[in-house]
Amino acid sequence: MKKQSTGRGFAYLSIAELLVKIMSVIYVPFLVAILGEEGHGIYAVSYEAFALIYVLTNEGIQRGVAKLVAELHAKDNPRDALKAFRLARTLLIFGGLIASLLLFFMAPYIARAQKTAEATLSIQALAPTVLITAVLSAYRGYFLGRSFITANAVSKVVEQIVNVAVSLVAAFFLMKVGLVFGVTGGTFGTSVGALVAVALLVHEFRKGKLYKVRKKDQDPETYHYTSKELIQRLLSYSFPITLTAGVMHLGGIIDTFIFKNRLISIGFTEVMANIGYSTLVRYKSLLLVPNTIIVSLAAVILPGISRANALQDKKDMQEKISYAVKMVFTVALPSFVGLSILAEPIYHLLYPGKSGYEMFWLGSITVVFLGFIQIQNSLYQGVGKFYWGTFSMVAGILVRILLNYIFVGIPEVNILGGVVSHMANFIVPFIINHILITRVLKYPMPLLKNAWKPFLASIGMGIVLFVLNLGLSFIEVRYIFSAALTGIIVVIGILVYGVLILLLGGISKKDLTDISPRLYRMLPSSVRSRMRA
């Protein structure tokens, strides 16, 4: 099985995550069409409850396994790396089983607390998924720690394809029984998709004979950890990451409770509040599409930073930080500009006849801050400062809850208050993290140096998009033609940005060849000659 470099691993995982998120975004309008806006609101509440339990049993352990495996392999100790994976898998099976049972039996209380009793059955249907994804996260963490990115990427895409297909079919047929059953059917694909992904990774694990350690790879002089020591290290890495992610999702659940109750307090009915929450969820879902690329970058650089930290390689550490900062700007700035300018046509393409595109005019800048937080947290995790990310996220969530209470309760603002609070939720921790990393850890994060080229390329792209979108607004065509034209404009925007960022030297020859030498060779010679080495 072949390892991938940071650049190539980032590219593979980015493509996979982007495909997954695009499928998710395209899937939502079909689900809304089947369930209706009220049904989708119930569905969203169910997923908020599931997401918290999922994060508590999966997120931290997966990254903890990746970090520990990467460190042990860096010190020529693959035997203990494999042992750590097996211990993590066992812990996750037991932890996932307990969490699944808790979610199942607590479902009625969770649903009532969220003012959505109809969500009980769908939350219970999601309970088995916690156990399945717990096992899945152990394998993904091990593959990530070994830098075997391709298998992880393929499993994510296949999982989402199965998820979308099964969920839509089940929701369609069960809606004939009733709304509650239709919403429950919409959750079935999550379990089936995760089960298929587990089967794929187990197959790759056995096919690549990753359950064996070659003698030549093992340093006979290295220290061998006991099971207790490995579990302690694994938990010391995983718990703070779990805590940070758990705090974020718990904040989301509290946010849901406050959001809906504040809407009801200004005259919204419970059905209207569910529809309002559905609108906010659609905004968040679309906003997260470009961020999936940065999530992939954060996942890929974590083992690299952990290795550099374990070997005390300051130069390699700084190179990885600078690369990550550059990539965040390269992805996030054009995403912000594109979402701002094309908010209306993209939103109407995905959700015809639905209101809510105005949210992107106000909140699309969030993409930039959210992207940086992902990288900042990976840096914390890589150097062992796990709780710093938790502290900054708690500060952001407290500000978010306060602003939600204030702004959503203003009748003239209502749902848009959720956008303001969501934006503040990421601006606050970004500022705190930047101060801690640059002034306390003493790791430079050159923002202006890495921002100006993507900024200029984004402005150029934005001008082209604005002119094309203005022309589109004067053309009255059927939905299918409007969708095609919007898609063409998006592709033109991507191409314009790509050419400009290459001509400005925002991406070097090394960056591109690290991802794919073939991609570099495909560029016109005039563009290649302008690129930095």
N, C-alpha and C positions, 0 to 999 in steps of 0.2 A: 504494500500500500504506500502511495507516494505522499510525502509531506509537501505543504505549500508554504511559500514565503509570506511575510506579512502583507505585501501588496497584492499578491495573487489570492491569498486567503481572503483578504478584504473584498476583492472583486467577486470571487465565487459566492461568498456569503451574502454580499450586498445584492447580487442578482437574485439569489434565492429569496432573501427577505423582501425585496422589492416585488417579486412575482407573487409572493404570499400576500403582501399588503394590497397589491392591485386586485388580486382575486377577492380579498376581503371587502374592499371598497365596492367592487362591481357586484358582489354577492348581496350587500346590504339593500340596494334598491329592489332586488327581486324578493328578498325576505320581507321588506316593508310592503311590497305589493301583495304578498301572500297573507301576511299577518295584519296589515293595516297599521297606522301610526300608533294606536293605543297598544296593539299587540307587540309592536317593536319596543315600545316603552317598557312593557312588562319583561320582555326578553332582555333588555339592557340591564334592568335591575337584577335579574337572575345572574347575569354574567359578572356584575360588580361583586356579588357575594362569592361566586365561584373563584373569581380572579384573586381575591384576598387569600383564600385557602391555598390556591394553586401556588401563589408567590411564596407563602410561608413554607411550603413543603418542597419547592422546586428551585426557585431562583437562586437562593444563596448556595445550596449544595452544588448546583451545576457549575457555578463560577468557582466555588471552593475546590471542587474536584479538578477543574481546569488549571487553577493556580498551583495546587499541590503536585499534580502530575507533571506540569511544566518544570517546576523547581527540582523535583527528584530526577527527571531525565537530564536536566542541565548539569546535575552532579553525578551523572553516569550510574544512576540507581533505578533502572527500570523495574526491578523485582518489587521494590517497595511501592512504586507507582501503580503497578498492577494490583498489588495487595490493597492499596488505598481505594482504588476503584471498586474492588469487590466488597470491601467494608462499607463504602458509601452506598452501593447498590442494596445491600442487606438492610442498612438503616432506613433507606428510602422506601423499601417494600413495607416495613413495619410502620414507619411514620405515615406513609401514604394510606395504608389500610385504616389506621386510627383516624386520620383526617377525613377520609371518605365517610366513615360511619358518623363522625361528628357533624359533618355537613348535612348528611341525610336526615338525621334526627333533629337538628337545629333549624332545618329549613322553614317550618311554619313560623317560628319566632323571628327569624331574619326577615321573612317576607312581610310580616305584620309591622315590624319596626320600620320598614321602608315604605309603609303605607300602600303596599301592593301585595295583598294576600293571595292574589291570583298567581304569583310567582312561585308558590310553594312547590308544586309538582315539577316545574322546570329546574328548580334548584336541586331537587332530589335526583332528577335524571342526570344532572351533571356530576353527582357525587362519585360514581365509579371512575370518572375521568381523572380525578385527583391521584388515585392509585396508579393508573396506567402512565400518566405523565411523570410521576415520581420515578418510575423505572426508566422512562425515556430520558429524563434529565441526567441520570447517572451515566448513561452511554454517551450522551451529547457532551457532557463535561470531559469525559475521558478522551473522546475523539478530538475535542478542541484543544485540550492540553497537549496532545501528541501532534498537533497541527495537521490532522487529517480532516481538512475542511470540506472536501467534496462530498463525502458520505453524509455529513451533517446537512449540507446544503440540499442535496437530493431528498433526504428524508423530510425536510421542512416543506418542500414543494409538493411532494406526494401526499403528505399529511393534509395539507390545505386543500388539494384537489378532492380528496376523499371526503373531507369535512364539508366542503361546499356542496358537493353532489348529494351526499346522504342527508344533510340538513334540509336542503330545499325540497327534496322529494318527500321526506318524512313530514315536513311542515305542511306541504300542499295537501297530502292525503289526510293528515290528522285534523286539519282545519275543518274538514267535513263533519268531524265529531263535535268540535267546539273550539273556541278561542284558546282556552287554557291548554288543550291537547295540541293545538297547532303550534303554540309557543314552545311546548315541551318537545315536539318533534324537531323544531329548529335547533335543539341542542344535541340531538343524537349523533350528528356527524363529528362532534368534538371527540367523543370516546372512540368511535370507529377509526377516525383519522390518526389519533395517537397510537392506537393498537397496531395499525399498519406500519407507522413509523418505527415503533419498537421492533417489529419483525424485520424490517429492512436493516436496522443498525445491528441487531443480533446476527443477522446473516453476514454483514460486512465484517463484524468482529471475528466470527469463526472463519470466514473465507480468508481474511488477512492473517489468520493465526495470531491474533493479538493477545490471546490467552497464554502464549508461550513467551519466554524470555531467552534470547540467545546469549550464550556464555560470553561471547566477544563484546557484547554491549554492556555487561555488568562489570563495574569496578570491584574486584575482590577485596580491596582495602576499605571500601566505603562502609559507613556505619549503617546497620540494619535496625530500623525502627520496629518496636513492638506494636501489636494491634492497638493497644491503649494509647500509645504515643501518636500513632497515625490518626486515630479518631479524635484525639484532643486537638491536633493541628488542623484537621478537617473542620471541626466545629469552630475553632478559633477564627478560621477564614470565613466560614459560611454564615455563622450567626450574625455578624454585623451587616453582611450583605443582605441577608434575609430581613433583618430589622429595618434597614433602609427601604427596601422594596415594600415590605409590609406596611411601614408608616405611610408610604405614598398611596397604597391601595386603600388603607384604612381611612386616610384623608379623603379619598374618592367616595367611599361609602358614607362618611359623615357629610361630605359635600352634597351627595344625592339627597340625603335626608333634609338638609337645610334648604337646598335649592327648591325641592318640591313643596316643602312647608311654607317657604316664603312666597312662592307663587300662589298657593292657596290663600295665604293671608291677605293678598291684594286682590282677591276676587276670582282667581282661577278655580274651576272645578277639579276634582281628582283626575278625571279623564283628560282635561286640558293640560294639567300639570304633567301627566304621563307623555302627552304629545310634545310639550315643551322640552321635556327631558330627552325625548327621542331626537328632537332637532339638535340639541347640544351634543348628543352622542355622535350624530352624523358629522358635525363640525370637527369634533375631536378625532374621529376615525380618519377623515380625509387629511387632517393636519399632520397625522402621524405617518403618512405615506413616505415623504422624503426622509423622515427621521429613521426609517428602517435601515437605510444605508449607514447612518451614523451608529446605530445600535450594532450593526455588523462590525464596523470599525472598532468600537469599544470592546466587543467580544474578542476580536482577533488580536488587539494590542495588549490585552490583559496578560496572556501567557508570556508575551515578549517582554513586557515591563517586569513581570515577576522573575523571569530568567536574568534580566539585566540587574535587577536589585539583588538577587541571590548571588550573582558573581561580582557585585559591586562595580559594574561597568557604567560609569557616569556618562561617558560619551554616547554609548548605545542608548541609554535612558533618554538623554536630551534629544537625540535624533528621532526617537519614536514619538516623543511629546511634540516636537516641531512638525513632524509628518502628520500627526493626528490633528493639530490645530489647523494646518493648511487644508486638510481634507474636509474638516467641518465647514470652513468658509467656502470651499469649492462646491460643496453640496448644498449647504443651508442658505447662502445668500441668493442664488438663482431661484431656489424653491420659494423663498419669501417673496421675491419680486414677481415670479410667475403666478403664485397663488393670489397675490394682491390684484394683479391686472386681469387675470382670467377667472376670478372668483365666480362671477355670474354664469358664464357659459359652461364651465366645468360642473358647477353645482346643478344647473338645470339639465346637463347631460346625464348626470347620475341620479338625480332626484327630480324628474320632470313634474312641474306643478306644485312643488314644495317650496316653502319659504325658508330662509336661513343663510343665503349667500353673503348677506351683509356682515356676518360674523368674521369672514376672512379679511375684509377691509380693515377691521379693527385688530384681529388677533393673529394674522399670519407671521408677524415678527417673532412669535413664540418659537417657531421652528429653529431659529438661530440659538436662542438660550437653552432650549431643550437639548439640542445637539451637543453643546458645550458641557452640559451637566453630565451627559453620558460619558464623555471622555474624562472629565474631572473625577468622576466616581471610579472609573477604571484605574486612574492613576493612584487614587487613595488605596484601592484594593491591592494594587501591584506593590506598593511600598509598605503595606501593613497598617495604614492609618484608616482603618475601617470605619470607625465611629464618626469621623469628621463629616463624611457624606450624610450620615444620619442626622447629625446636628443641623446641617444647612437645609436639608429637606424638611425637617420639623419646623424650622423657622418659616420656610416658604408655605407650608401647609397652614400654619397658624394665620399667616397674612391672608391666604386664600379663603379660609373659613370666615374671617372677619369681613373681608370685602364682599364675599358672597351674601352674607347676612345683610350688609348695608345696601348694596346695589340691586340685588334681585328683588328686594323689598320696595324699591322705588317703582311705581306703576309705569312711568315713562321709559324706564330702562329694562325692567323685568329680565327676560332671558339673556339679553346682552351683558347683564351683570355677571353671568357665569363665564363669559369670555374674558372680561376684565380680571376676575379673580384667578382664572386659569393661567392668564399671562403672568400675573404677579407671582404665582406659585413657582415659576421657573426663573424669573428675573432675580428674585431675592437670593436663592441659593447660588446662582451663577456669580453674583457679586461677592458673596461670602467665600465661596470656593476659590475664586481668583485671588483674593487677598491672602487666604491661607496657603495656597500653593506657591505664590510668588514671593511672599514676605516671610513666611514661617518655614516652609520646606525649601525655599530658595531655588525652585525650579522655574526658569523663565518660561513664560507662555507668550511669545511674541505675537500679539493680536494685530496691531496696525501693520506690521511688516508682512503678515500673511493675508491681510484682508483686502489690501487695495487692488490687487489684480483681479480677484473674483468679483470685487465690487464694481470695477470698471466694466468687466465682461457682462455682469448682471444688468448694469444700466443700459449697455448697448442692446442686450437681448430684450430688456424691458421696452425700449423704444420701438423695436420691431414688433413685439407682441401688441403694444398699444395701438399701433397703426393698423395691424391686421385685425385686431378685435374691433376697432372702430368701424372698419369696413364690413365686418361680419354683422354688426348691429343694424346695418341698413338693409340687410338681405333677409327677406322673410321666406323661409323654406320649411319643409316638413322636418319632423324630429330626426329622422334617419340621416338626412342631408346635413342638418345642423350638427349632429354628432360627428359626422365624418369631417366636416370643416373644422370643428373644434379640435379633433384629433390631429389633423394636418397642421394646425397652428401650433399645437404643443410640440410636435415633432420638429417643426421649423425653429421654434424657440430653443429646443435642445441642441440642434445643429449649429445655430448661430452662436450660442454660448460656448459650445465645444470648440468652434473655430477661434473665437475671440480669446478664450482662456489659453489656448495653445500658442496663438500669435503673441500674446502678452507675456508668455513665459510662466504662466501660473502653474503649469504642469511640466515638469522637466522630462528629459529623455529617460532618465533613470526611473522616475515614477511610472512612466508608461511601459517601459520594457520589463519592469518588475511585475506588472500586472499581466502583460502579454506582449512578447516581442513581435508576434504576428500583427497585432493591432498597430504597433509603431511602424512596421514596414508598409502597412496599408495607407498610411498618410501620404499626401502629395509631397514631393521632394522640396517644394517651396516652403511648406509648413515645417518639415523636419529640419530644414536648415536654420529656421528661426528659433528652434527650441534650445533651451539650455541643456547642457550635459548633466 
